[in-house]
Amino acid sequence: METEQELNSKILKVTMTIQENYPELSKYIAEMPVKISAIESPETNINNLRAYYNSLSSLVENYVREQGHVTNT
């Protein structure tokens, strides 16, 4: 199971890829908020981070597939 730190690192990497290579996708990042709470269990937060990472990755993968770009995410 991935740690919160590992997921945050992966999220940062995908976000940087979007900003550097596909800035036109940046507008969608704000539409995909991640829910992190001190009240919820650590497992819930990790699940939320994983879901957010998967959403970001899917956004890039779908865009790349549709546009025929190459990516390193």
N, C-alpha and C positions, 0 to 999 in steps of 0.2 A: 504494500500500500504506500502511495506517495505521501510525503509530508507536506504540510502547508507551505514550507519554504520552497520545496521542489516545484510545487504547482505554481506558486507566485513567480518563480524563475521562468517556467515554461510560458506563463501568461505574458510576462515581460518580453520574452523572445518573440512571440507571435505578434504582440502589439508593435514592437520595433520593426518587424518585417512589414507590417501593414503601413506604418508611417513612412518607412524608407522606400518601399517598392510599390505599394498600392495606396497612396494617400487618398484616393477617391473612396476607399472603404472606411476611412476614419469616421465618417458621419454615422456609421452603423454601430461603432463601439459604444457611443453614448446611449444607443437604444437597447443595449444588452447589459443592464446593470447587474452587478454581482451582489448578493446579499450576504454580508458578514456581520455577525452579532456576537457580542461578548456574553449574551444570555444563553444562546444556543450551545449545544455540545460541540466539541472540537470535530467530531465526526460529521456533523451537519455542515459545519463551515468547510471542511475538506470536500464534502460532496458538492457544495455550492461552487467552490473554486474549480473542481473538476468539470462541472457542467458548464461553467463560464469558459474554461479553456477549450472544451470540446466545441462550444458555439463559435469561438474565435477561429479555431482551426478549420471548422466546417465552412465558415465564411470565406476564408482564404482559399481553401481547396476547391470550393464550388466556383469561385471567381476565376481561379487559375484554369480550371477545366473549361469553363465557358469562353474565356478569352484566349486560351492557348498559351498562357505564360508558364514560366518555369519558376519554382520556388524551393527554398531550403528550410521549410518549417518542420 
